[in-house]
Amino acid sequence: MHHVSPEYSQNAAFILEMRFSSHYARQVKKIMERCFNMID
């Protein structure tokens, strides 16, 4: 495994987070809605 600078890995993690956050948020919203529907 080649060495990666901390700055680069932090940046890559941030980019991945940004890319997946909207998709993840939608999934969480769906699950939350399902849970609230079960409670009602």
PDB file of N, CA, C and O in Angstrom:
ATOM      1  N   MET A   1       0.845  -1.202   0.000  1.00  0.00           N
ATOM      2  CA  MET A   1       0.000   0.000   0.000  1.00  0.00           C
ATOM      3  C   MET A   1       0.879   1.250   0.000  1.00  0.00           C
ATOM      4  O   MET A   1       1.806   1.360   0.802  1.00  0.00           O
ATOM      5  N   HIS A   2       0.591   2.181  -0.888  1.00  0.00           N
ATOM      6  CA  HIS A   2       1.414   3.386  -0.954  1.00  0.00           C
ATOM      7  C   HIS A   2       0.949   4.407   0.077  1.00  0.00           C
ATOM      8  O   HIS A   2      -0.216   4.434   0.475  1.00  0.00           O
ATOM      9  N   HIS A   3       1.889   5.239   0.494  1.00  0.00           N
ATOM     10  CA  HIS A   3       1.597   6.225   1.535  1.00  0.00           C
ATOM     11  C   HIS A   3       0.755   7.371   0.970  1.00  0.00           C
ATOM     12  O   HIS A   3       1.047   7.902  -0.102  1.00  0.00           O
ATOM     13  N   VAL A   4      -0.276   7.736   1.695  1.00  0.00           N
ATOM     14  CA  VAL A   4      -1.138   8.852   1.294  1.00  0.00           C
ATOM     15  C   VAL A   4      -1.064   9.913   2.377  1.00  0.00           C
ATOM     16  O   VAL A   4      -1.157   9.601   3.565  1.00  0.00           O
ATOM     17  N   SER A   5      -0.900  11.153   1.976  1.00  0.00           N
ATOM     18  CA  SER A   5      -0.806  12.230   2.953  1.00  0.00           C
ATOM     19  C   SER A   5      -2.144  12.419   3.672  1.00  0.00           C
ATOM     20  O   SER A   5      -3.196  12.214   3.067  1.00  0.00           O
ATOM     21  N   PRO A   6      -2.123  12.805   4.944  1.00  0.00           N
ATOM     22  CA  PRO A   6      -3.364  13.007   5.702  1.00  0.00           C
ATOM     23  C   PRO A   6      -4.287  14.027   5.043  1.00  0.00           C
ATOM     24  O   PRO A   6      -5.509  13.879   5.063  1.00  0.00           O
ATOM     25  N   GLU A   7      -3.690  15.062   4.459  1.00  0.00           N
ATOM     26  CA  GLU A   7      -4.500  16.096   3.806  1.00  0.00           C
ATOM     27  C   GLU A   7      -5.303  15.488   2.662  1.00  0.00           C
ATOM     28  O   GLU A   7      -6.484  15.789   2.485  1.00  0.00           O
ATOM     29  N   TYR A   8      -4.642  14.627   1.887  1.00  0.00           N
ATOM     30  CA  TYR A   8      -5.313  14.016   0.737  1.00  0.00           C
ATOM     31  C   TYR A   8      -6.432  13.091   1.189  1.00  0.00           C
ATOM     32  O   TYR A   8      -7.531  13.129   0.636  1.00  0.00           O
ATOM     33  N   SER A   9      -6.161  12.262   2.188  1.00  0.00           N
ATOM     34  CA  SER A   9      -7.177  11.314   2.649  1.00  0.00           C
ATOM     35  C   SER A   9      -8.360  12.053   3.268  1.00  0.00           C
ATOM     36  O   SER A   9      -9.508  11.644   3.097  1.00  0.00           O
ATOM     37  N   GLN A  10      -8.082  13.141   3.987  1.00  0.00           N
ATOM     38  CA  GLN A  10      -9.167  13.952   4.554  1.00  0.00           C
ATOM     39  C   GLN A  10     -10.017  14.530   3.432  1.00  0.00           C
ATOM     40  O   GLN A  10     -11.246  14.515   3.493  1.00  0.00           O
ATOM     41  N   ASN A  11      -9.338  15.043   2.400  1.00  0.00           N
ATOM     42  CA  ASN A  11     -10.030  15.634   1.263  1.00  0.00           C
ATOM     43  C   ASN A  11     -10.876  14.590   0.549  1.00  0.00           C
ATOM     44  O   ASN A  11     -12.026  14.857   0.198  1.00  0.00           O
ATOM     45  N   ALA A  12     -10.320  13.409   0.332  1.00  0.00           N
ATOM     46  CA  ALA A  12     -11.038  12.335  -0.344  1.00  0.00           C
ATOM     47  C   ALA A  12     -12.258  11.922   0.469  1.00  0.00           C
ATOM     48  O   ALA A  12     -13.335  11.701  -0.084  1.00  0.00           O
ATOM     49  N   ALA A  13     -12.086  11.818   1.782  1.00  0.00           N
ATOM     50  CA  ALA A  13     -13.198  11.448   2.656  1.00  0.00           C
ATOM     51  C   ALA A  13     -14.294  12.504   2.574  1.00  0.00           C
ATOM     52  O   ALA A  13     -15.480  12.176   2.540  1.00  0.00           O
ATOM     53  N   PHE A  14     -13.889  13.776   2.543  1.00  0.00           N
ATOM     54  CA  PHE A  14     -14.857  14.869   2.463  1.00  0.00           C
ATOM     55  C   PHE A  14     -15.643  14.806   1.159  1.00  0.00           C
ATOM     56  O   PHE A  14     -16.863  14.974   1.150  1.00  0.00           O
ATOM     57  N   ILE A  15     -14.936  14.562   0.059  1.00  0.00           N
ATOM     58  CA  ILE A  15     -15.587  14.481  -1.257  1.00  0.00           C
ATOM     59  C   ILE A  15     -16.566  13.313  -1.281  1.00  0.00           C
ATOM     60  O   ILE A  15     -17.685  13.447  -1.777  1.00  0.00           O
ATOM     61  N   LEU A  16     -16.144  12.158  -0.743  1.00  0.00           N
ATOM     62  CA  LEU A  16     -17.028  10.994  -0.693  1.00  0.00           C
ATOM     63  C   LEU A  16     -18.256  11.307   0.150  1.00  0.00           C
ATOM     64  O   LEU A  16     -19.373  10.938  -0.212  1.00  0.00           O
ATOM     65  N   GLU A  17     -18.048  11.985   1.270  1.00  0.00           N
ATOM     66  CA  GLU A  17     -19.145  12.342   2.161  1.00  0.00           C
ATOM     67  C   GLU A  17     -20.137  13.239   1.435  1.00  0.00           C
ATOM     68  O   GLU A  17     -21.347  13.031   1.519  1.00  0.00           O
ATOM     69  N   MET A  18     -19.627  14.231   0.725  1.00  0.00           N
ATOM     70  CA  MET A  18     -20.489  15.154  -0.014  1.00  0.00           C
ATOM     71  C   MET A  18     -21.277  14.400  -1.074  1.00  0.00           C
ATOM     72  O   MET A  18     -22.464  14.657  -1.276  1.00  0.00           O
ATOM     73  N   ARG A  19     -20.615  13.474  -1.746  1.00  0.00           N
ATOM     74  CA  ARG A  19     -21.241  12.739  -2.844  1.00  0.00           C
ATOM     75  C   ARG A  19     -22.359  11.837  -2.332  1.00  0.00           C
ATOM     76  O   ARG A  19     -23.403  11.710  -2.971  1.00  0.00           O
ATOM     77  N   PHE A  20     -22.136  11.209  -1.169  1.00  0.00           N
ATOM     78  CA  PHE A  20     -23.104  10.239  -0.665  1.00  0.00           C
ATOM     79  C   PHE A  20     -24.124  10.839   0.296  1.00  0.00           C
ATOM     80  O   PHE A  20     -25.155  10.223   0.567  1.00  0.00           O
ATOM     81  N   SER A  21     -23.847  12.044   0.816  1.00  0.00           N
ATOM     82  CA  SER A  21     -24.714  12.603   1.854  1.00  0.00           C
ATOM     83  C   SER A  21     -26.151  12.784   1.383  1.00  0.00           C
ATOM     84  O   SER A  21     -27.085  12.494   2.131  1.00  0.00           O
ATOM     85  N   SER A  22     -26.346  13.263   0.146  1.00  0.00           N
ATOM     86  CA  SER A  22     -27.707  13.495  -0.336  1.00  0.00           C
ATOM     87  C   SER A  22     -28.455  12.176  -0.498  1.00  0.00           C
ATOM     88  O   SER A  22     -29.629  12.074  -0.143  1.00  0.00           O
ATOM     89  N   HIS A  23     -27.767  11.161  -1.037  1.00  0.00           N
ATOM     90  CA  HIS A  23     -28.381   9.842  -1.204  1.00  0.00           C
ATOM     91  C   HIS A  23     -28.694   9.240   0.166  1.00  0.00           C
ATOM     92  O   HIS A  23     -29.775   8.694   0.385  1.00  0.00           O
ATOM     93  N   TYR A  24     -27.729   9.349   1.082  1.00  0.00           N
ATOM     94  CA  TYR A  24     -27.891   8.809   2.426  1.00  0.00           C
ATOM     95  C   TYR A  24     -29.047   9.504   3.143  1.00  0.00           C
ATOM     96  O   TYR A  24     -29.854   8.856   3.810  1.00  0.00           O
ATOM     97  N   ALA A  25     -29.120  10.821   3.000  1.00  0.00           N
ATOM     98  CA  ALA A  25     -30.186  11.588   3.646  1.00  0.00           C
ATOM     99  C   ALA A  25     -31.551  11.129   3.158  1.00  0.00           C
ATOM    100  O   ALA A  25     -32.492  11.016   3.943  1.00  0.00           O
ATOM    101  N   ARG A  26     -31.657  10.864   1.856  1.00  0.00           N
ATOM    102  CA  ARG A  26     -32.934  10.399   1.298  1.00  0.00           C
ATOM    103  C   ARG A  26     -33.314   9.036   1.875  1.00  0.00           C
ATOM    104  O   ARG A  26     -34.472   8.799   2.217  1.00  0.00           O
ATOM    105  N   GLN A  27     -32.320   8.135   1.980  1.00  0.00           N
ATOM    106  CA  GLN A  27     -32.570   6.808   2.539  1.00  0.00           C
ATOM    107  C   GLN A  27     -33.038   6.919   3.988  1.00  0.00           C
ATOM    108  O   GLN A  27     -33.997   6.261   4.391  1.00  0.00           O
ATOM    109  N   VAL A  28     -32.355   7.753   4.764  1.00  0.00           N
ATOM    110  CA  VAL A  28     -32.703   7.947   6.174  1.00  0.00           C
ATOM    111  C   VAL A  28     -34.109   8.520   6.283  1.00  0.00           C
ATOM    112  O   VAL A  28     -34.890   8.104   7.139  1.00  0.00           O
ATOM    113  N   LYS A  29     -34.429   9.469   5.417  1.00  0.00           N
ATOM    114  CA  LYS A  29     -35.762  10.085   5.438  1.00  0.00           C
ATOM    115  C   LYS A  29     -36.838   9.029   5.191  1.00  0.00           C
ATOM    116  O   LYS A  29     -37.873   9.017   5.857  1.00  0.00           O
ATOM    117  N   LYS A  30     -36.586   8.150   4.235  1.00  0.00           N
ATOM    118  CA  LYS A  30     -37.543   7.073   3.933  1.00  0.00           C
ATOM    119  C   LYS A  30     -37.744   6.178   5.153  1.00  0.00           C
ATOM    120  O   LYS A  30     -38.872   5.843   5.515  1.00  0.00           O
ATOM    121  N   ILE A  31     -36.629   5.798   5.781  1.00  0.00           N
ATOM    122  CA  ILE A  31     -36.698   4.917   6.953  1.00  0.00           C
ATOM    123  C   ILE A  31     -37.429   5.621   8.091  1.00  0.00           C
ATOM    124  O   ILE A  31     -38.258   5.012   8.767  1.00  0.00           O
ATOM    125  N   MET A  32     -37.125   6.900   8.307  1.00  0.00           N
ATOM    126  CA  MET A  32     -37.778   7.677   9.358  1.00  0.00           C
ATOM    127  C   MET A  32     -39.274   7.732   9.118  1.00  0.00           C
ATOM    128  O   MET A  32     -40.065   7.545  10.043  1.00  0.00           O
ATOM    129  N   GLU A  33     -39.665   7.990   7.868  1.00  0.00           N
ATOM    130  CA  GLU A  33     -41.084   8.068   7.534  1.00  0.00           C
ATOM    131  C   GLU A  33     -41.779   6.741   7.819  1.00  0.00           C
ATOM    132  O   GLU A  33     -42.894   6.714   8.340  1.00  0.00           O
ATOM    133  N   ARG A  34     -41.112   5.641   7.475  1.00  0.00           N
ATOM    134  CA  ARG A  34     -41.667   4.313   7.745  1.00  0.00           C
ATOM    135  C   ARG A  34     -41.869   4.108   9.241  1.00  0.00           C
ATOM    136  O   ARG A  34     -42.901   3.597   9.674  1.00  0.00           O
ATOM    137  N   CYS A  35     -40.870   4.512  10.026  1.00  0.00           N
ATOM    138  CA  CYS A  35     -40.959   4.358  11.481  1.00  0.00           C
ATOM    139  C   CYS A  35     -42.112   5.184  12.037  1.00  0.00           C
ATOM    140  O   CYS A  35     -42.864   4.706  12.886  1.00  0.00           O
ATOM    141  N   PHE A  36     -42.257   6.413  11.566  1.00  0.00           N
ATOM    142  CA  PHE A  36     -43.341   7.270  12.044  1.00  0.00           C
ATOM    143  C   PHE A  36     -44.694   6.699  11.647  1.00  0.00           C
ATOM    144  O   PHE A  36     -45.660   6.796  12.403  1.00  0.00           O
ATOM    145  N   ASN A  37     -44.762   6.109  10.469  1.00  0.00           N
ATOM    146  CA  ASN A  37     -46.014   5.489  10.021  1.00  0.00           C
ATOM    147  C   ASN A  37     -46.381   4.304  10.906  1.00  0.00           C
ATOM    148  O   ASN A  37     -47.557   4.073  11.189  1.00  0.00           O
ATOM    149  N   MET A  38     -45.366   3.553  11.342  1.00  0.00           N
ATOM    150  CA  MET A  38     -45.611   2.409  12.223  1.00  0.00           C
ATOM    151  C   MET A  38     -46.130   2.882  13.580  1.00  0.00           C
ATOM    152  O   MET A  38     -47.003   2.249  14.175  1.00  0.00           O
ATOM    153  N   ILE A  39     -45.587   3.996  14.060  1.00  0.00           N
ATOM    154  CA  ILE A  39     -45.978   4.536  15.370  1.00  0.00           C
ATOM    155  C   ILE A  39     -47.431   5.017  15.335  1.00  0.00           C
ATOM    156  O   ILE A  39     -48.183   4.801  16.285  1.00  0.00           O
ATOM    157  N   ASP A  40     -47.816   5.658  14.254  1.00  0.00           N
ATOM    158  CA  ASP A  40     -49.181   6.211  14.153  1.00  0.00           C
ATOM    159  C   ASP A  40     -50.249   5.131  14.238  1.00  0.00           C
ATOM    160  O   ASP A  40     -51.440   5.434  14.169  1.00  0.00           O
TER     161      ASP A  40
END
